[in-house]
Amino acid sequence: MRFSTGELVTRVSHKHDLLFRIASISEDIVTLHGEDIRLMADAPTDDLMRVEDGDLEKRRQKVKEQEEFSYRLFRQDYQLMKEKRDYYVSDGYQNTVSFFQLPSKVLHIDGDPTYLRKCIDLYNRMGLQVHGVHVNEKEMPDEIGPLVDKIQPNIIVITGHDAFSKNKGLKNDLRAYRHSKYFAETVRAARHKVPNLDQLVIFAGACQSHFESLIRAGANFASSPSRINIHALDPVYIAAKIAYTPFMEKISVWDALRNTLTGEKGMGGVETRGLLRTGMPYIDETSGDEG
């Protein structure tokens, strides 16, 4: 059976568990990118099966339902945080005070342009200010420094594709991972620019990434503690939780993970302070001068 890049397929040997896009073909070996899961894999062509339209629709509907459920949970959390903040700011002023906010800036670098577009759509839906850049995972360590200098972000998301191969080593051997080494080097370079974990919040990793090395390199949050696959949008929910939590409050790891699709088996981190700053009074510059 002949295949072409961009086709959607499943793997027979894995009982068609995940949906993949064909990224490249070299003779009889195909490089696959997960359609919704940040996994990169190689497979022989005789292990692949094209996805029929009916099956594809069912798979996409299931993923859409999961994504909408996580988004609704996020919106509920956001509303609670907003009500709490509004009460705190207006307390003692009979609700007459007006205030403004300093929004966080997110720098999201992604090894997959399709995932990056999906993530940017979700950032926009959440009202977050994001600068998205597609960078090959192996080039990220060299690219991150200039990007930090240019964008001056409060939050950095470093992600793309990864995979653990037991044929290349044990789980504690960084050489057994496709891109974890580059993610860790990228985190280290970014942390060199801003050492304080509460001034620059970093998420790093993809499917099956070497969680421990990413945290040691200086990431606040990373994947994947249990070496499982993570959803393409999970890093966005981490960034949103940080961005919308007041800087006077600390965020427990569980609170940061609770709205992700993967949860604590795929994501982990350290206690981190929120980044939302509120000030007063709000000045309406469009109203003109009085007098």
VEXTIVEX-141815 format. One line per field, with one value per residue: residue in three letters; chain; y, x, z of N, C-alpha, C in turn. Coordinates in nm, 3 decimals, padded with zeros to 5 digits. Atoms other than C-alpha are relative to their C-alpha. Layout:
N
residu <- (ALA ...)
chaine <- (A ...)
n_north <- (Y ...)
n_east <- (X ...)
n_up <- (Z ...)
ca_north <- (Y ...)
ca_east <- (X ...)
ca_up <- (Z ...)
c_north <- (Y ...)
c_east <- (X ...)
c_up <- (Z ...)
// end
This chain:
291
residu <- (MET ARG PHE SER THR GLY GLU LEU VAL THR ARG VAL SER HIS LYS HIS ASP LEU LEU PHE ARG ILE ALA SER ILE SER GLU ASP ILE VAL THR LEU HIS GLY GLU ASP ILE ARG LEU MET ALA ASP ALA PRO THR ASP ASP LEU MET ARG VAL GLU ASP GLY ASP LEU GLU LYS ARG ARG GLN LYS VAL LYS GLU GLN GLU GLU PHE SER TYR ARG LEU PHE ARG GLN ASP TYR GLN LEU MET LYS GLU LYS ARG ASP TYR TYR VAL SER ASP GLY TYR GLN ASN THR VAL SER PHE PHE GLN LEU PRO SER LYS VAL LEU HIS ILE ASP GLY ASP PRO THR TYR LEU ARG LYS CYS ILE ASP LEU TYR ASN ARG MET GLY LEU GLN VAL HIS GLY VAL HIS VAL ASN GLU LYS GLU MET PRO ASP GLU ILE GLY PRO LEU VAL ASP LYS ILE GLN PRO ASN ILE ILE VAL ILE THR GLY HIS ASP ALA PHE SER LYS ASN LYS GLY LEU LYS ASN ASP LEU ARG ALA TYR ARG HIS SER LYS TYR PHE ALA GLU THR VAL ARG ALA ALA ARG HIS LYS VAL PRO ASN LEU ASP GLN LEU VAL ILE PHE ALA GLY ALA CYS GLN SER HIS PHE GLU SER LEU ILE ARG ALA GLY ALA ASN PHE ALA SER SER PRO SER ARG ILE ASN ILE HIS ALA LEU ASP PRO VAL TYR ILE ALA ALA LYS ILE ALA TYR THR PRO PHE MET GLU LYS ILE SER VAL TRP ASP ALA LEU ARG ASN THR LEU THR GLY GLU LYS GLY MET GLY GLY VAL GLU THR ARG GLY LEU LEU ARG THR GLY MET PRO TYR ILE ASP GLU THR SER GLY ASP GLU GLY)
chaine <- (A A A A A A A A A A A A A A A A A A A A A A A A A A A A A A A A A A A A A A A A A A A A A A A A A A A A A A A A A A A A A A A A A A A A A A A A A A A A A A A A A A A A A A A A A A A A A A A A A A A A A A A A A A A A A A A A A A A A A A A A A A A A A A A A A A A A A A A A A A A A A A A A A A A A A A A A A A A A A A A A A A A A A A A A A A A A A A A A A A A A A A A A A A A A A A A A A A A A A A A A A A A A A A A A A A A A A A A A A A A A A A A A A A A A A A A A A A A A A A A A A A A A A A A A A A A A A A A A A A A A A A A A A A A A A A A A A A A A A A A A A A A A A A A A A A A)
n_north <- (-00.120 -00.122 -00.110 -00.131 -00.085 -00.070 00.092 00.043 00.146 00.063 00.112 00.130 00.064 -00.065 00.014 -00.124 -00.079 -00.143 -00.053 -00.062 -00.058 00.040 -00.118 00.025 00.139 00.037 00.139 00.065 -00.050 -00.124 -00.077 -00.038 -00.100 00.014 -00.106 -00.072 00.033 -00.046 00.118 00.023 00.142 00.059 00.125 00.049 -00.030 00.110 -00.007 -00.115 00.011 -00.128 -00.018 -00.024 -00.124 00.021 00.017 -00.128 -00.088 00.046 -00.034 -00.145 -00.039 00.038 -00.094 -00.130 00.005 -00.008 -00.135 -00.092 00.023 -00.068 -00.144 -00.041 -00.002 -00.120 -00.118 -00.003 -00.046 -00.140 -00.080 -00.006 -00.088 -00.136 -00.047 -00.018 -00.118 -00.118 -00.025 -00.048 -00.135 -00.096 00.008 -00.125 -00.114 00.008 00.040 -00.116 -00.010 00.067 00.050 00.050 00.119 00.014 00.138 00.076 00.031 00.139 00.041 00.144 00.054 00.133 00.073 00.041 -00.118 00.028 -00.015 -00.141 -00.070 00.039 -00.064 -00.144 -00.017 00.011 -00.121 -00.111 00.025 -00.029 -00.140 -00.014 -00.060 00.105 -00.009 00.138 00.019 00.139 00.025 00.140 00.027 -00.001 -00.138 -00.082 -00.057 -00.116 -00.103 -00.051 -00.121 -00.119 -00.016 -00.056 -00.141 -00.075 00.004 -00.026 00.067 00.042 00.144 00.065 00.138 00.064 00.129 00.053 00.146 00.075 00.141 00.084 00.128 00.093 00.062 -00.089 -00.017 00.002 -00.121 -00.110 -00.033 -00.105 00.037 00.086 -00.087 -00.062 -00.143 -00.052 -00.068 -00.135 -00.075 -00.035 -00.104 -00.123 -00.050 -00.049 -00.127 -00.101 -00.027 -00.082 -00.137 -00.041 00.111 00.011 00.083 -00.073 -00.110 00.064 00.134 00.081 00.138 00.065 00.143 00.052 00.137 00.092 -00.071 00.029 -00.102 -00.038 -00.086 -00.130 -00.071 -00.036 -00.107 -00.127 -00.015 00.004 00.112 00.079 00.134 00.071 00.080 00.143 00.028 00.026 -00.103 -00.115 -00.060 -00.114 -00.127 -00.004 -00.112 -00.126 -00.009 -00.036 -00.141 -00.081 00.001 -00.090 -00.136 -00.057 00.006 -00.119 00.028 00.016 00.135 00.112 00.102 00.135 00.076 00.061 -00.103 -00.029 00.115 00.058 -00.023 00.061 00.126 00.109 00.015 00.011 00.104 -00.056 -00.133 -00.024 -00.128 -00.051 -00.110 -00.119 -00.117 -00.051 -00.113 -00.107 -00.118 -00.093 -00.134 -00.097 00.009 00.011 -00.131 00.012 -00.099 -00.045 -00.091 -00.138 -00.079 -00.082 -00.132)
n_east <- (00.085 -00.077 00.047 -00.060 -00.008 00.124 00.112 00.033 -00.010 -00.015 -00.095 00.062 -00.065 00.049 00.146 00.063 00.037 -00.021 00.006 -00.126 -00.025 -00.128 -00.087 -00.098 -00.012 -00.132 00.013 00.117 00.018 00.077 -00.001 00.137 00.028 00.135 00.090 00.044 -00.094 -00.133 -00.086 -00.068 -00.031 -00.034 00.073 -00.008 00.123 00.095 00.068 00.091 00.130 00.067 00.120 00.120 00.067 00.090 -00.082 -00.064 00.100 00.022 -00.119 -00.006 00.109 -00.040 -00.104 00.065 00.075 -00.098 -00.056 00.103 00.016 -00.111 00.018 00.106 -00.060 -00.082 00.087 00.053 -00.109 -00.025 00.108 -00.022 -00.114 00.041 00.087 -00.085 -00.081 00.086 00.039 -00.118 -00.034 00.106 00.034 -00.018 00.019 00.139 -00.002 -00.012 -00.135 -00.030 -00.137 -00.055 -00.084 -00.117 00.009 -00.123 -00.037 -00.041 -00.079 00.023 -00.077 00.054 -00.062 00.101 00.079 00.144 00.031 -00.015 00.123 00.108 -00.025 00.024 00.146 00.049 -00.046 00.087 00.132 -00.013 -00.034 -00.140 -00.092 -00.096 -00.088 -00.028 -00.110 -00.031 -00.144 -00.037 -00.043 -00.146 -00.047 00.055 -00.098 -00.066 00.098 00.076 -00.058 00.047 00.145 00.027 -00.041 00.092 00.140 00.008 00.122 00.016 00.022 -00.052 00.040 -00.098 00.061 -00.007 00.013 -00.101 00.034 -00.097 -00.022 -00.068 -00.110 -00.116 -00.049 00.096 00.080 -00.077 -00.105 00.050 -00.029 00.108 00.113 -00.023 -00.026 -00.007 -00.128 00.009 00.091 -00.073 -00.097 00.076 00.040 -00.120 -00.037 00.099 -00.017 -00.121 00.044 00.082 -00.016 00.107 00.111 00.126 -00.001 00.020 00.055 -00.032 00.047 -00.080 00.020 00.103 00.035 -00.100 -00.125 -00.074 00.049 -00.096 -00.105 00.060 00.015 -00.135 -00.051 00.059 00.142 00.098 00.088 -00.057 00.053 00.119 -00.045 00.023 -00.041 00.117 00.026 00.078 00.082 -00.064 00.042 -00.025 -00.085 00.075 00.076 -00.097 -00.032 00.117 00.015 -00.102 00.025 00.119 -00.007 -00.068 -00.138 -00.007 00.042 -00.077 00.079 -00.047 -00.017 00.128 00.086 -00.047 00.020 00.134 00.078 -00.064 00.061 -00.089 -00.007 -00.130 -00.088 -00.069 -00.054 -00.040 -00.068 -00.029 00.086 -00.037 00.085 00.072 -00.062 00.095 -00.013 00.113 -00.031 00.110 00.130 -00.002 00.015 00.051 -00.074 00.079 00.107 -00.043 -00.023 00.113 -00.035)
n_up <- (00.000 00.011 -00.084 00.028 -00.119 -00.034 -00.017 -00.136 -00.008 -00.131 00.002 -00.024 -00.114 -00.123 00.001 00.050 -00.118 00.018 00.135 00.036 00.131 00.056 00.012 00.105 00.041 00.049 00.044 -00.059 -00.137 -00.003 -00.123 -00.033 -00.103 -00.053 00.042 -00.119 -00.106 00.040 00.012 00.126 00.008 00.130 00.023 00.138 00.075 -00.008 -00.130 00.003 00.066 00.019 -00.083 00.078 -00.036 -00.113 -00.120 -00.027 -00.059 -00.138 -00.079 -00.019 -00.087 -00.136 -00.042 -00.017 -00.126 -00.108 -00.002 -00.048 -00.144 -00.066 00.014 -00.092 -00.134 -00.007 -00.009 -00.136 -00.085 00.032 -00.057 -00.144 -00.025 00.032 -00.108 -00.118 00.022 -00.001 -00.138 -00.072 00.043 -00.031 -00.141 -00.073 00.087 00.047 00.141 00.087 00.053 00.127 -00.004 00.125 -00.015 00.087 00.050 00.021 00.138 00.016 00.116 00.023 00.112 00.024 00.109 00.096 00.037 -00.013 -00.142 -00.036 00.042 -00.091 -00.129 00.011 00.001 -00.138 -00.071 00.039 -00.058 -00.143 -00.019 -00.040 00.096 00.032 00.117 00.035 00.095 00.036 -00.001 -00.012 -00.138 -00.012 00.013 -00.108 -00.092 00.059 00.034 -00.114 -00.056 00.073 -00.013 -00.132 00.004 00.086 -00.044 -00.145 -00.049 -00.140 00.005 00.120 00.024 00.088 00.024 00.136 00.000 -00.073 -00.015 -00.068 00.067 -00.090 00.074 -00.005 -00.136 -00.109 -00.012 -00.058 00.095 00.088 00.139 00.048 00.035 00.130 -00.005 -00.137 -00.017 00.057 -00.086 -00.122 00.034 00.026 -00.132 -00.067 00.064 -00.040 -00.143 -00.011 00.022 -00.115 -00.094 -00.098 00.047 -00.007 00.096 00.129 -00.021 00.117 00.021 00.104 00.021 00.090 -00.037 -00.054 -00.026 -00.124 -00.093 -00.103 00.056 00.031 -00.127 -00.045 00.086 -00.042 00.036 -00.108 00.031 00.108 00.025 -00.039 -00.115 00.022 00.138 00.084 00.101 -00.045 00.104 00.065 -00.060 -00.144 -00.044 00.002 -00.125 -00.103 00.018 -00.035 -00.146 -00.053 00.046 -00.060 -00.146 -00.053 -00.037 -00.146 -00.034 00.051 00.069 -00.026 00.123 00.037 00.057 00.135 00.088 -00.009 00.121 00.116 00.042 -00.036 -00.146 -00.068 00.057 00.115 -00.028 -00.138 -00.014 -00.133 -00.043 00.076 -00.024 00.116 00.068 00.029 -00.086 00.008 -00.052 -00.001 00.069 00.145 00.065 00.136 00.080 00.117 -00.041 00.016 -00.121 -00.047 -00.048)
ca_north <- (00.000 00.340 00.637 01.009 01.277 01.440 01.132 01.025 00.669 00.432 00.152 -00.209 -00.326 -00.084 -00.180 00.155 00.334 00.673 00.888 00.996 01.222 01.101 01.351 01.188 00.866 00.705 00.383 00.156 00.351 00.630 00.904 00.975 01.274 01.231 01.427 01.523 01.367 01.510 01.183 01.114 00.757 00.551 00.261 00.036 00.100 -00.248 -00.156 00.138 00.166 00.464 00.607 00.586 00.896 00.747 00.642 00.978 01.165 00.953 01.007 01.382 01.411 01.227 01.453 01.763 01.657 01.606 01.945 02.123 01.960 02.088 02.433 02.448 02.354 02.631 02.885 02.787 02.835 03.165 03.295 03.204 03.375 03.685 03.708 03.667 03.934 04.178 04.137 04.192 04.506 04.666 04.572 04.889 05.109 05.032 04.882 05.232 05.175 05.094 04.899 04.777 04.465 04.400 04.094 03.823 03.765 03.406 03.289 02.951 02.772 02.451 02.186 02.118 02.399 02.226 02.197 02.556 02.680 02.479 02.620 02.979 02.940 02.831 03.114 03.362 03.200 03.241 03.605 03.551 03.752 03.501 03.509 03.173 03.051 02.725 02.597 02.253 02.087 02.049 02.422 02.543 02.580 02.828 03.016 03.070 03.338 03.592 03.523 03.595 03.920 04.024 03.921 03.964 03.702 03.619 03.262 03.033 02.712 02.483 02.185 01.977 01.605 01.354 00.980 00.727 00.418 00.126 -00.005 00.294 00.281 00.286 00.544 00.742 00.764 01.091 00.936 00.708 01.009 01.167 01.535 01.563 01.661 01.962 02.064 02.057 02.263 02.515 02.546 02.593 02.870 03.050 03.017 03.168 03.480 03.495 03.276 03.348 03.081 03.333 03.602 03.370 03.061 02.780 02.474 02.222 01.879 01.667 01.305 01.070 01.342 01.300 01.494 01.494 01.651 01.930 02.021 02.011 02.238 02.500 02.435 02.514 02.252 01.968 01.634 01.341 01.191 00.854 00.873 00.878 01.077 01.428 01.615 01.887 02.158 02.068 02.326 02.603 02.520 02.538 02.878 03.009 02.904 03.091 03.396 03.443 03.374 03.691 03.725 03.739 03.379 03.056 02.784 02.427 02.173 02.001 02.329 02.386 02.037 01.984 02.131 01.949 01.647 01.440 01.509 01.425 01.115 01.322 01.655 01.772 02.068 02.283 02.534 02.862 03.214 03.358 03.640 03.852 04.204 04.437 04.813 05.114 05.350 05.281 05.591 05.612 05.783 05.816 06.038 06.352 06.617 06.801 07.167)
ca_east <- (00.000 00.138 00.114 00.188 00.283 -00.007 -00.229 -00.405 -00.330 -00.336 -00.095 -00.214 00.039 -00.106 -00.465 -00.537 -00.524 -00.397 -00.447 -00.128 -00.027 00.247 00.531 00.786 00.855 01.196 01.176 00.950 00.979 00.734 00.775 00.446 00.322 00.025 -00.276 -00.391 -00.122 00.232 00.395 00.650 00.698 00.847 00.661 00.695 00.443 00.292 00.190 -00.021 -00.385 -00.561 -00.846 -01.189 -01.408 -01.659 -01.392 -01.217 -01.537 -01.595 -01.237 -01.253 -01.588 -01.451 -01.145 -01.362 -01.582 -01.275 -01.133 -01.463 -01.492 -01.146 -01.229 -01.552 -01.357 -01.111 -01.392 -01.542 -01.206 -01.154 -01.495 -01.421 -01.081 -01.241 -01.512 -01.253 -01.030 -01.318 -01.428 -01.076 -01.017 -01.355 -01.371 -01.422 -01.491 -01.862 -01.772 -01.696 -01.327 -01.211 -00.895 -00.668 -00.461 -00.115 -00.155 00.110 00.296 00.335 00.614 00.515 00.777 00.660 00.823 00.495 00.329 -00.011 -00.009 00.111 -00.191 -00.427 -00.264 -00.274 -00.646 -00.698 -00.481 -00.692 -01.012 -00.886 -00.790 -00.416 -00.143 00.077 00.373 00.393 00.705 00.759 01.111 01.257 01.324 01.698 01.728 01.540 01.848 02.005 01.683 01.545 01.790 01.720 01.347 01.348 01.539 01.294 00.961 01.039 00.780 00.643 00.561 00.748 00.605 00.867 00.708 00.675 00.731 00.916 00.925 01.098 01.254 01.337 01.563 01.793 01.825 01.656 01.400 01.660 01.890 01.835 01.982 01.677 01.452 01.406 01.400 01.414 01.782 01.702 01.406 01.630 01.901 01.638 01.502 01.856 01.927 01.600 01.661 02.007 01.828 01.582 01.688 01.385 01.113 00.841 00.950 00.961 00.739 00.846 00.661 00.865 00.817 00.598 00.484 00.693 00.953 01.217 01.036 01.318 01.578 01.338 01.262 01.633 01.707 01.474 01.121 00.832 00.615 00.706 00.604 00.592 00.634 00.487 00.627 00.280 00.145 00.013 -00.255 -00.146 -00.336 -00.228 00.056 -00.194 -00.404 -00.093 -00.003 -00.359 -00.374 -00.049 -00.152 -00.489 -00.383 -00.297 00.074 00.003 -00.122 00.072 -00.053 -00.029 00.078 -00.261 -00.446 -00.229 -00.293 -00.660 -00.792 -00.547 -00.658 -00.361 -00.345 -00.067 00.057 00.151 00.234 00.407 00.589 00.671 00.469 00.463 00.334 00.068 00.149 -00.169 -00.111 -00.404 -00.372 -00.594 -00.739 -00.823 -00.780 -00.992 -00.755 -01.027 -01.253 -01.042 -00.940 -01.197 -01.206)
ca_up <- (00.000 -00.098 00.136 00.106 00.357 00.538 00.528 00.848 00.958 01.255 01.355 01.329 01.590 01.846 01.769 01.602 01.939 01.816 01.510 01.330 01.043 00.810 00.845 00.614 00.427 00.376 00.175 00.384 00.712 00.792 01.053 01.228 01.425 01.658 01.539 01.889 02.109 02.110 02.007 01.735 01.614 01.333 01.173 00.869 00.595 00.632 00.991 00.878 00.784 00.635 00.844 00.687 00.689 00.932 01.182 01.148 01.228 01.541 01.660 01.605 01.778 02.083 02.099 02.056 02.348 02.568 02.471 02.535 02.877 02.975 02.840 03.043 03.358 03.281 03.232 03.567 03.736 03.558 03.670 04.031 04.015 03.857 04.125 04.400 04.247 04.191 04.553 04.682 04.474 04.546 04.918 05.124 04.822 04.775 04.435 04.301 04.231 03.879 03.811 03.535 03.474 03.335 03.110 03.091 02.766 02.652 02.422 02.278 02.069 01.910 01.696 01.515 01.315 01.319 01.698 01.724 01.526 01.747 02.060 01.936 01.863 02.224 02.362 02.165 02.286 02.643 02.587 02.637 02.465 02.282 02.046 01.869 01.686 01.497 01.569 01.506 01.843 01.774 01.698 02.006 02.235 01.991 01.916 02.267 02.384 02.108 02.136 02.510 02.450 02.178 02.331 02.705 02.800 03.145 03.041 02.801 02.658 02.500 02.331 02.016 01.969 02.182 02.245 02.468 02.308 02.536 02.260 02.313 02.691 03.030 03.136 03.331 03.026 02.842 02.526 02.504 02.429 02.090 02.190 02.572 02.558 02.339 02.554 02.864 02.692 02.584 02.938 03.071 02.819 02.902 03.275 03.226 03.101 03.394 03.691 03.913 03.878 03.968 03.723 03.425 03.432 03.198 03.075 02.877 02.723 02.501 02.492 02.709 02.781 03.053 03.325 03.580 03.350 03.249 03.610 03.700 03.405 03.553 03.424 03.658 03.487 03.255 03.105 03.144 03.497 03.396 03.042 02.890 02.598 02.657 02.468 02.225 02.418 02.774 02.790 02.710 03.017 03.236 03.090 03.134 03.500 03.569 03.367 03.539 03.898 04.100 04.172 04.547 04.531 04.495 04.264 04.383 04.126 04.140 04.075 03.770 03.635 03.714 03.386 03.160 02.960 03.078 03.453 03.697 03.513 03.212 03.375 03.691 03.837 04.137 04.338 04.147 04.201 03.970 03.728 03.709 03.845 03.917 03.966 04.026 03.928 03.567 03.349 03.037 02.793 02.528 02.739 02.690 02.940 03.151 03.247)
c_north <- (00.125 00.111 00.129 00.084 00.075 -00.090 -00.037 -00.152 -00.043 -00.116 -00.130 -00.064 00.057 00.005 00.132 00.096 00.151 00.037 00.076 00.067 -00.051 00.125 -00.017 -00.150 -00.023 -00.150 -00.062 00.043 00.138 00.066 00.058 00.106 -00.021 00.117 00.085 -00.020 00.033 -00.115 -00.007 -00.145 -00.038 -00.132 -00.045 00.022 -00.113 -00.007 00.109 -00.032 00.139 00.005 00.032 00.124 -00.017 -00.013 00.131 00.096 -00.037 00.040 00.150 00.050 -00.030 00.097 00.138 00.006 00.010 00.141 00.100 -00.016 00.072 00.151 00.050 00.003 00.124 00.124 00.012 00.052 00.149 00.090 00.013 00.092 00.146 00.056 00.027 00.127 00.127 00.036 00.060 00.146 00.101 00.004 00.131 00.124 00.005 -00.027 00.118 00.010 -00.072 -00.040 -00.047 -00.120 00.006 -00.145 -00.065 -00.021 -00.142 -00.014 -00.151 -00.041 -00.148 -00.065 -00.044 00.119 -00.021 00.014 00.147 00.079 -00.033 00.070 00.150 00.030 -00.005 00.118 00.117 -00.015 00.033 00.146 00.025 00.060 -00.099 00.035 -00.142 -00.010 -00.149 -00.014 -00.150 -00.026 00.009 00.141 00.090 00.058 00.125 00.115 00.069 00.132 00.126 00.023 00.060 00.148 00.084 00.011 00.043 -00.065 -00.020 -00.151 -00.053 -00.144 -00.057 -00.142 -00.039 -00.148 -00.062 -00.146 -00.070 -00.134 -00.092 -00.072 00.082 00.019 -00.009 00.134 00.118 00.044 00.099 -00.033 -00.089 00.080 00.078 00.147 00.057 00.077 00.145 00.088 00.047 00.110 00.134 00.064 00.064 00.136 00.112 00.039 00.081 00.148 00.055 -00.114 -00.023 -00.075 00.072 00.121 -00.050 -00.143 -00.081 -00.135 -00.060 -00.147 -00.032 -00.142 -00.078 00.068 -00.036 00.111 00.052 00.097 00.139 00.083 00.043 00.114 00.136 00.023 00.000 -00.121 -00.074 -00.130 -00.094 -00.095 -00.150 -00.043 -00.038 00.113 00.115 00.060 00.127 00.132 00.011 00.115 00.133 00.017 00.034 00.150 00.090 00.008 00.096 00.145 00.066 -00.012 00.124 -00.033 -00.013 -00.142 -00.103 -00.103 -00.136 -00.075 -00.060 00.103 00.032 -00.112 -00.041 00.020 -00.057 -00.131 -00.120 -00.024 -00.027 -00.111 00.053 00.133 00.009 00.133 00.035 00.115 00.130 00.114 00.044 00.126 00.118 00.114 00.095 00.132 00.088 00.140 -00.016 00.138 -00.023 00.109 00.051 00.105 00.146 00.072 00.080 00.137 00.101)
c_east <- (00.089 -00.063 00.069 -00.001 -00.131 -00.120 -00.019 -00.007 -00.004 00.098 -00.072 00.056 -00.043 -00.152 -00.072 -00.037 00.009 -00.006 00.130 -00.009 00.135 00.083 00.102 00.006 00.141 00.000 -00.125 -00.025 -00.065 00.016 -00.138 -00.004 -00.143 -00.087 -00.047 00.092 00.140 00.101 00.059 00.043 00.040 -00.074 00.023 -00.134 -00.102 -00.071 -00.106 -00.130 -00.062 -00.129 -00.118 -00.074 -00.089 00.075 00.066 -00.097 -00.027 00.117 00.005 -00.110 00.034 00.103 -00.060 -00.077 00.095 00.057 -00.101 -00.023 00.110 -00.017 -00.109 00.052 00.087 -00.085 -00.061 00.105 00.026 -00.106 00.015 00.116 -00.038 -00.088 00.080 00.084 -00.083 -00.042 00.116 00.030 -00.102 -00.035 00.032 -00.023 -00.141 -00.006 00.013 00.138 00.011 00.147 00.043 00.089 00.117 00.002 00.138 00.023 00.053 00.083 -00.015 00.082 -00.034 00.068 -00.096 -00.088 -00.151 -00.044 00.006 -00.125 -00.116 00.015 -00.029 -00.150 -00.056 00.046 -00.093 -00.138 -00.001 00.037 00.143 00.083 00.113 00.081 00.043 00.108 00.019 00.151 00.024 00.061 00.152 00.059 -00.044 00.106 00.070 -00.097 -00.061 00.054 -00.044 -00.150 -00.038 00.036 -00.100 -00.139 -00.015 -00.124 00.000 -00.013 00.061 -00.051 00.095 -00.049 00.011 -00.026 00.113 -00.045 00.113 00.010 00.078 00.114 00.129 00.055 -00.111 -00.070 00.076 00.116 -00.054 00.021 -00.110 -00.122 00.033 00.039 00.013 00.129 -00.009 -00.097 00.073 00.102 -00.069 -00.046 00.120 00.042 -00.097 00.016 00.126 -00.036 -00.075 00.003 -00.120 -00.120 -00.133 -00.005 -00.019 -00.043 00.018 -00.071 00.084 -00.037 -00.111 -00.033 00.123 00.132 00.059 -00.026 00.109 00.106 -00.054 -00.019 00.138 00.060 -00.060 -00.144 -00.086 -00.092 00.057 -00.079 00.120 00.041 -00.014 00.034 -00.119 -00.015 -00.080 -00.076 00.068 -00.029 00.033 00.091 -00.073 -00.077 00.092 00.030 -00.117 -00.019 00.099 -00.036 -00.116 -00.006 00.074 00.139 00.018 -00.036 00.095 -00.094 00.059 00.009 -00.133 -00.094 00.040 -00.036 -00.146 -00.084 00.066 -00.070 00.081 00.008 00.141 00.089 00.081 00.067 00.037 00.072 00.025 -00.096 00.050 -00.096 -00.069 00.063 -00.095 00.017 -00.116 00.040 -00.123 00.059 00.019 -00.027 -00.045 00.062 -00.080 -00.103 00.039 00.016 -00.124 00.049 00.005)
c_up <- (00.000 00.084 -00.044 00.126 00.019 00.018 00.147 00.005 00.146 -00.015 00.036 00.126 00.134 00.003 -00.031 00.114 -00.023 -00.148 -00.029 -00.136 -00.049 -00.024 -00.112 -00.028 -00.055 -00.029 00.063 00.145 -00.004 00.137 00.023 00.108 00.049 -00.040 00.118 00.119 -00.046 -00.003 -00.139 -00.004 -00.141 -00.015 -00.144 -00.070 00.012 00.136 00.002 -00.072 -00.012 00.083 -00.090 00.053 00.124 00.131 00.038 00.068 00.146 00.090 00.029 00.092 00.145 00.055 00.027 00.132 00.120 00.014 00.054 00.149 00.077 -00.007 00.094 00.144 00.019 00.018 00.139 00.098 -00.020 00.062 00.151 00.036 -00.024 00.112 00.128 -00.013 00.008 00.142 00.078 -00.035 00.046 00.148 00.070 -00.084 -00.058 -00.151 -00.097 -00.065 -00.134 00.001 -00.138 00.030 -00.096 -00.049 -00.015 -00.150 -00.006 -00.127 -00.013 -00.121 -00.013 -00.119 -00.108 -00.036 00.012 00.145 00.041 -00.037 00.092 00.136 -00.005 -00.005 00.141 00.085 -00.030 00.060 00.149 00.028 00.044 -00.113 -00.027 -00.124 -00.031 -00.107 -00.026 -00.011 00.010 00.137 00.017 -00.009 00.115 00.095 -00.053 -00.024 00.121 00.054 -00.071 00.011 00.134 00.002 -00.078 00.060 00.146 00.062 00.150 00.010 -00.130 -00.004 -00.106 -00.025 -00.147 00.002 00.082 00.004 00.074 -00.073 00.093 -00.070 00.006 00.141 00.102 00.012 00.059 -00.090 -00.102 -00.148 -00.059 -00.045 -00.126 00.012 00.142 00.026 -00.048 00.080 00.126 -00.027 -00.025 00.131 00.070 -00.057 00.038 00.146 00.026 -00.018 00.121 00.102 00.092 -00.056 00.002 -00.092 -00.143 00.024 -00.129 00.007 -00.111 -00.011 -00.096 00.045 00.047 00.033 00.135 00.101 00.094 -00.054 -00.031 00.126 00.052 -00.082 00.034 -00.040 00.125 -00.015 -00.120 -00.016 -00.018 00.114 -00.019 -00.141 -00.089 -00.101 00.061 -00.117 -00.052 00.071 00.150 00.044 00.006 00.130 00.118 -00.007 00.043 00.151 00.064 -00.032 00.073 00.153 00.051 00.053 00.151 00.043 -00.060 -00.061 00.034 -00.132 -00.044 -00.062 -00.143 -00.098 -00.016 -00.126 -00.126 -00.035 00.047 00.151 00.050 -00.054 -00.118 00.024 00.147 00.010 00.145 00.030 -00.060 00.031 -00.129 -00.055 -00.026 00.101 -00.027 00.063 -00.003 00.013 -00.150 -00.059 -00.143 -00.085 -00.118 00.037 -00.017 00.132 00.035 00.041 -00.114)
// end
